[in-house]
Amino acid sequence: MNNFNEIKKNFGFGCMRLPMKENGEVDTEQFKEMADYFIANGFNYFDTAHGYINGKSELAIRECLTSRHDRREYILTDKLTGSFFQKEEDIRPLFASQLKATGVDYFDFYLMHAQNSREFEKFKKCRAYETAFALREEGKVKHVGISFHDKAEVLEQILKEYPEIEIVQIQFNYLDYEDPSVESRKVYEVCEKYDKPVLVMEPVKGGNLVKLPEDAQKIIDQLGQNASNASYAIRFAASQKNVRVVLSGMSRLEQMKDNVSYMKDFEPLTEKEVSVLKQVAGVFKSAGMIPCTACHYCVEENHCPKHIQIPELFAAYNAKNTFHDWNADYYYNNVLTTDGHGTASECIKCGGCERVCPQHLPIRALLEDVTKEFGK
């Protein structure tokens, strides 16, 4: 198995949730400070994609990282996303635009993005894998991998058809570990079977494992440790022997400092900590929360013709239904469903959102639940 020794530590900076200003632009000054702090503490793995923050992530990478640091100081991963190409001839121009946007001459890792059974067929038809392997031979990519969102049997099919794949990025956290819709454990075991190192995304499940339900927080507090909820979730992922990097989408310097504090000199979870996290997962499963990670794939690229802010509405639903947040109604009615954004009841059931949801959520049915909750 390739250990990818150029990656200094087992923790990476995910650039899908960067610090943002109120005007919707990336807070580049704070991002510079975070990138500098990350590198100064011995870390070097950065992850982005062409569609992150509607294209702003790659540009921020150039302004805040690649133009300010020597190329040997960082590892940069980018991805080939299916919504940005329709045929084989589109791929190389797209790749060239990604190099230009990020300000580099090559990518350390280039991942086939958001692979599931449907996307995999498109990538095969467009010879995307073959193009990526050719770019590797040309020195424009060092390593080729995939970012995966589907069941274990689909991953096995991909790895059988393309054994040249070097690394696999999967969603992995203690809440999804035995979840039948995500199959984190089973997907991880397929990676082990085919001797593929693992990159972990969503270790805190879009922040859901940071702010815990009250009953879950009481359980984790019994550990009596001065540690953040995020630390347990990230260390859970990093404790797996086949995990090479755990990504965290940090949007504030405070989050960065917290993560670095326990990942700089990493220690695996104890048996007691693992047992407690299993109990916490049980509380979540009984709470009826919508397991949305706020990746926003459902609302990007005009997948929702009514411009419903689906992740935000789901977050408001969870805040009201699970955390009993009295502010949820205000935000639903006065912030989330104004300025041209539809209410949950305005969903026309087109299914565009569900076709791209990495969590395979029944979004249309869940929006009906949101409508009932906020119609009370």
C-alpha positions in Angstrom: 0.0 0.0 0.0 1.3 3.5 -0.9 1.7 5.4 2.4 2.1 8.7 0.5 4.9 9.9 2.7 4.8 13.4 1.2 1.7 13.9 3.4 3.3 15.0 6.7 0.4 14.2 9.1 -3.0 12.5 9.1 -5.0 15.7 9.2 -6.1 17.9 6.2 -7.7 21.3 5.6 -10.9 20.8 3.7 -11.7 24.0 1.7 -15.4 23.6 1.1 -16.4 25.6 4.2 -13.9 28.5 4.2 -14.3 31.6 6.4 -16.8 33.9 4.6 -17.7 37.6 4.8 -21.3 38.8 5.0 -21.2 39.8 1.3 -20.7 36.1 0.3 -17.0 36.5 -0.5 -14.2 34.4 1.1 -12.6 36.1 4.0 -9.1 35.9 2.5 -7.3 37.5 5.4 -8.6 35.0 7.8 -8.0 32.2 5.3 -4.3 33.3 5.0 -3.9 33.3 8.7 -5.4 29.8 8.9 -3.3 28.4 6.1 -0.1 29.9 7.7 -1.0 28.4 11.1 -1.7 25.0 9.6 1.6 24.9 7.8 3.5 26.3 10.7 2.3 23.5 12.9 3.6 20.8 10.5 0.5 20.0 8.4 0.4 20.3 4.6 -2.7 18.6 3.0 -5.3 21.0 1.4 -8.4 19.8 -0.4 -10.6 21.7 -2.8 -12.9 21.1 -5.9 -14.0 23.2 -8.8 -17.5 23.8 -7.6 -16.7 24.5 -3.9 -18.2 27.8 -2.8 -19.4 28.3 -6.4 -15.9 28.3 -7.7 -14.5 30.7 -5.1 -12.5 28.0 -3.2 -10.0 27.4 -6.0 -9.4 31.1 -6.4 -9.0 31.6 -2.7 -6.4 28.7 -2.7 -4.4 30.7 -5.2 -4.6 34.0 -3.3 -4.1 32.7 0.2 -1.9 29.6 -0.2 -0.2 28.9 -3.5 0.9 32.4 -4.2 2.4 32.8 -0.7 4.0 29.4 0.0 6.7 27.4 -1.7 5.2 24.5 -3.7 7.1 22.0 -1.5 5.2 23.3 1.6 1.8 22.0 0.7 -0.1 19.0 -0.8 -3.0 20.1 -3.0 -5.9 17.9 -4.0 -8.5 18.9 -6.6 -11.3 17.0 -8.2 -13.0 16.3 -11.5 -16.7 17.0 -11.0 -19.3 15.5 -13.4 -21.4 18.6 -13.7 -18.6 20.5 -15.4 -18.1 18.2 -18.4 -20.4 16.4 -20.8 -17.9 14.6 -23.1 -14.3 13.5 -23.1 -13.1 16.6 -25.0 -14.3 18.8 -22.1 -12.0 17.3 -19.5 -8.6 18.6 -20.4 -9.7 22.2 -20.8 -11.5 22.0 -17.5 -8.4 20.5 -15.9 -6.3 23.4 -17.3 -8.7 25.9 -15.9 -8.4 24.3 -12.5 -4.6 24.6 -12.6 -4.9 28.2 -13.5 -7.5 29.0 -10.9 -5.4 27.4 -8.1 -2.1 28.8 -9.4 -0.2 25.5 -9.7 1.5 23.5 -12.4 0.3 20.1 -11.1 -2.0 18.6 -8.5 -0.6 16.2 -5.9 -3.9 14.3 -5.9 -6.7 14.4 -8.5 -10.0 12.7 -7.5 -12.9 11.5 -9.6 -15.5 13.5 -7.7 -18.7 12.2 -6.0 -18.6 8.8 -7.5 -21.8 6.7 -7.3 -23.4 4.2 -9.7 -24.8 6.9 -11.9 -21.8 9.2 -12.0 -19.5 6.2 -12.5 -21.3 5.4 -15.8 -20.9 8.9 -17.0 -17.2 9.0 -16.1 -16.7 5.7 -18.0 -18.6 6.9 -21.0 -16.4 10.1 -21.1 -13.2 8.2 -20.5 -12.6 10.4 -17.4 -10.5 7.8 -15.6 -8.3 7.1 -18.7 -7.8 10.9 -19.0 -6.8 11.2 -15.4 -4.3 8.4 -15.7 -2.8 10.0 -18.8 -2.4 13.3 -16.9 -0.6 11.3 -14.2 1.8 9.9 -16.9 2.4 13.4 -18.1 3.4 14.7 -14.6 0.4 17.0 -14.3 -1.1 14.8 -11.5 0.9 12.8 -9.0 -1.8 10.5 -7.8 -5.3 9.6 -9.0 -8.1 8.6 -6.7 -11.8 8.9 -6.2 -14.2 10.7 -3.9 -17.0 8.2 -3.2 -20.7 8.5 -2.2 -22.6 5.2 -2.6 -22.9 1.7 -1.2 -20.0 -0.7 -0.7 -20.9 -2.9 -3.7 -20.6 0.1 -6.0 -17.1 0.9 -4.7 -16.0 -2.7 -5.2 -17.2 -2.5 -8.8 -15.2 0.7 -9.4 -12.0 -0.7 -7.8 -12.3 -3.9 -9.8 -12.7 -2.0 -13.1 -10.0 0.5 -12.3 -7.3 -1.1 -10.1 -5.0 1.8 -11.0 -6.9 4.0 -8.5 -4.5 4.8 -5.7 -6.6 6.3 -2.9 -10.3 6.6 -1.9 -12.0 9.4 -0.1 -15.1 8.4 1.8 -17.6 9.8 4.3 -16.7 8.3 7.6 -17.8 9.2 11.2 -19.1 7.5 14.2 -22.7 8.3 13.4 -22.6 6.9 9.9 -20.5 3.9 10.9 -23.4 1.4 10.8 -25.9 3.6 8.9 -27.5 1.5 6.2 -27.8 4.5 3.8 -24.1 5.5 4.0 -22.5 2.2 4.9 -19.3 3.8 6.3 -18.0 0.7 7.8 -18.7 -1.5 4.8 -17.2 1.0 2.4 -14.1 1.3 4.6 -13.7 -2.5 4.6 -13.8 -2.5 0.8 -10.9 -0.1 0.8 -9.1 -2.4 3.1 -9.8 -5.4 0.9 -8.4 -3.7 -2.1 -5.4 -2.2 -0.2 -6.5 1.4 -0.8 -5.6 4.1 1.7 -8.5 6.2 2.9 -9.1 9.9 2.9 -12.0 10.8 5.3 -14.5 13.6 4.6 -17.4 14.7 6.9 -15.8 13.4 10.2 -18.1 15.7 12.1 -21.0 15.2 9.7 -21.4 18.8 8.6 -21.2 20.0 12.2 -23.9 17.7 13.5 -21.3 16.0 15.8 -20.2 19.4 17.3 -23.5 20.7 18.6 -25.0 17.6 20.2 -28.5 16.9 21.5 -28.7 17.5 25.3 -29.0 13.8 26.2 -25.9 13.1 24.0 -23.9 15.9 25.5 -24.6 14.6 29.0 -23.1 11.2 27.9 -20.0 12.7 26.4 -19.5 15.0 29.4 -19.2 11.9 31.6 -15.7 11.4 30.2 -14.7 14.4 32.3 -12.1 15.6 29.7 -11.4 19.1 28.6 -11.9 18.2 24.9 -14.2 19.5 22.2 -17.0 17.4 20.7 -15.2 17.8 17.3 -12.0 16.2 18.8 -13.8 12.9 19.6 -15.3 12.7 16.1 -12.1 13.5 14.2 -10.0 11.2 16.4 -12.6 8.4 15.8 -11.9 8.6 12.1 -8.1 9.1 12.5 -7.9 6.0 14.8 -8.7 3.6 11.9 -5.5 2.0 10.7 -6.2 2.4 7.0 -7.0 6.2 7.2 -4.3 8.4 5.8 -5.9 11.8 6.1 -8.9 13.1 8.0 -10.3 16.3 6.4 -11.9 19.1 8.4 -13.8 21.9 6.8 -12.7 24.7 9.1 -14.3 28.2 8.7 -12.7 30.0 11.7 -9.3 30.2 13.1 -10.6 29.0 16.5 -11.7 25.7 14.9 -8.3 25.4 13.3 -6.5 25.9 16.6 -8.8 23.4 18.3 -8.2 20.7 15.7 -4.4 21.3 15.6 -4.2 21.0 19.4 -5.1 17.3 19.3 -4.0 16.3 15.8 -0.4 17.6 16.1 0.5 14.8 18.4 -2.3 12.4 17.6 -3.4 9.8 20.0 -6.1 7.1 19.0 -9.3 6.9 20.9 -9.4 4.7 24.0 -11.9 1.8 24.4 -13.9 3.9 26.9 -14.1 6.8 24.4 -15.3 4.5 21.6 -17.9 3.1 23.9 -19.2 6.6 24.8 -19.4 7.5 21.1 -21.5 4.5 20.4 -24.0 5.7 23.1 -24.0 9.2 21.6 -24.8 7.7 18.1 -27.7 5.9 19.7 -29.1 9.2 21.0 -29.0 10.7 17.5 -30.7 7.7 16.0 -33.6 8.0 18.4 -33.9 11.8 18.0 -35.2 11.8 14.4 -32.7 14.3 13.1 -32.4 14.8 9.4 -28.8 13.7 8.6 -27.9 16.4 6.2 -24.2 17.5 6.1 -24.9 20.9 4.3 -22.7 20.1 1.4 -25.1 22.2 -0.8 -24.9 19.9 -3.8 -28.7 19.9 -3.9 -29.0 23.6 -4.5 -25.9 24.2 -6.7 -26.0 24.2 -10.5 -29.8 25.0 -10.3 -30.7 21.6 -9.1 -33.6 23.3 -7.2 -35.7 25.4 -9.6 -37.6 27.0 -6.7 -34.3 28.0 -5.0 -35.3 26.4 -1.7 -32.4 26.6 0.7 -32.7 22.9 1.5 -29.7 22.4 3.9 -30.6 25.5 5.8 -34.2 24.4 6.2 -33.1 21.0 7.4 -30.8 22.7 9.9 -33.7 24.8 11.1 -35.9 21.7 11.4 -33.2 19.9 13.5 -32.7 23.0 15.7 -36.4 23.2 16.4 -37.3 19.5 16.6 -34.2 18.2 18.4 -32.5 21.1 20.1 -35.8 23.0 20.8 -34.3 26.2 19.6 -37.0 29.0 19.8 -35.1 31.0 17.2 -35.7 28.4 14.5 -39.2 29.7 13.5 -37.9 33.2 13.2 -35.1 32.2 10.9 -37.3 30.0 8.8 -39.9 32.7 8.2 -37.7 35.8 8.1 -34.3 34.7 6.8 -34.4 31.4 5.0 -37.5 31.8 2.9 -37.1 35.4 1.7 -35.3 37.1 -1.1 -36.5 34.6 -3.8 -35.9 31.5 -1.7 -38.9 29.1 -1.7 -40.5 27.6 1.4 -40.5 23.9 1.9 -44.1 23.7 0.8 -43.1 25.2 -2.6 -41.2 22.0 -3.6 -42.5 20.9 -7.0 -41.2 17.3 -6.5 -38.9 17.4 -9.5 -36.2 15.2 -7.8 -33.2 17.2 -9.0 -32.0 17.5 -5.4 -32.2 13.8 -4.7 -30.3 12.8 -7.7 -27.1 14.6 -6.5 -27.5 14.1 -2.7 -24.4 12.2 -1.3 -26.4 11.1 1.7 -29.2 9.6 -0.5 -31.8 11.5 1.5 -35.5 11.4 0.5 -35.4 15.2 0.3 -38.9 15.6 -1.2 -40.5 13.7 1.7 -38.3 15.4 4.3 -39.4 18.8 3.0 -43.0 17.7 3.7 -41.8 17.1 7.3 -40.3 20.5 7.4 -43.6 22.0 6.2 -45.5 20.3 8.9 -43.0 21.3 11.6 -43.1 25.0 10.7 -46.8 25.1 10.0 -47.6 24.3 13.6 
